[in-house]
Amino acid sequence: MAELTRLLPPEHLITGEPVARMLPCGVLAPPKGVIRLRSSSGYLEQWELTLHIWHTQAAWLEGLSQLVRKSFENWRTSLAPGVELLGFWLVRTSGREVRVDCWQKTLHFTAIVSHVVAEVSR
């Protein structure tokens, strides 16, 4: 993670429009979730997450996207009580030059999240 935070400092990761003077810059789009399976004990949800990154060099973006993939591929963790991230995968990437000396790389992820429903006492 130290290498990731060195390349893309957390203060440069925002939810909004990129700021040219802040390059490199990353924008994390809000996740979109779809419930895939329900049971009496909870449900599984599939999330789609998108990370847009801008930099002046396409090669730098490619290196960062590889580092992000290696750092988070098959990531599992507890997100909150009763909410577990069961898997996290990079499913596709795309890149383009948005203007002279400014490149954008987009990373699309899929996550599977388990939600356990707490039992209600009667």
Secondary structure, 3 states (H helix, E strand, C coil): CHHHHHHCCHHHEECCCCCHHHCCEEEECCCEEEEEEEECCEEEEEEEEEEEEEECCHHHHHHHHHHHHHHHCCCCEEEECCEEEEEEEEEEEEEEEEECCEEEEEEEEEEEEEEECCCCCC
